[in-house]
Amino acid sequence: MEYEHSQSALFEYTSTQHACRQPHVLMRPTITQCGDQWCALYGVNDQEGIVAYGATPEKASQAWDLVWLNGEEY
């Protein structure tokens, strides 16, 4: 039982560390609702900044991470 508990704790710690290193967590883009979509924006506006859209704030954040990491619009 002790081993299972320590493995579970290690998994939780590793998951938390991974989540804390995601680009949207570190860079903190602004998340706003735009019609039926959510927008994650880092910068002054979508022409000069980094922007991504998604159906939920989480999906917009995930899409923003892809733009940040890959330089491509999603």
N, C-alpha and C positions, 0 to 999 in steps of 0.2 A: 504494500500500500504506500509506503514511504517513497518508493521509486516512482510510482505513478504520479504522486503529488509533485515531486520535484520536476518531472518531465512536463507536467502541465504548467507549472510556474515558469519554467524555462521557455516554453512555447509562448506564453502570454508576454513575457519580457521581450522576446525576439519580435513578436508581432507589434508591440508598442514601439520598439526602437525603429522598426521599418516604417510605421505610420508617421513617426515624428520627422523622418527624413524626406517625406514626399514634398515635391516642389511647392505645391499650393499651401502646405503647412508652413514651410520656411519663408516663402515670398508673400503670402497672405494677399492674394488678389481680392478685389471687391466683388462680392456676389450680390447680384440684383436680379429681380424678375423683369423680363422683357416680353410682354404678352404672355404666351403660353410656354415660353422657354425661360431658362435661367441663364444668366450671363456671368462669366468669371472674367474680370478685367484687371490687368495690372498696367497702370499707366493713366494718362490723362483722358484718352479716348480710344476708340477701337481702331482708328487709323494710325495712331502713333504708339499704341501699347500692344500688349499681348492679350488676346481675347479668345474665348471658346464658349460654346453654348451646349446646354444639355437639358433634358426633360426635368431634371431635379437638380438641386444645388450640388449633390454628390456627383452626379454625372457631369455637370459643368466643370467641377473641380478636376475630375479624372481626365476630361477632354483637355482642360487647361494644362495639366501635367504633360500630356502628349505633345502639345504645341511647344511648351517650354523645353522639353527634352529633345524633340525632333525638328523643331522649327517649321512644322507643317500645320496647316489649318485643318481642324476636324469639325 
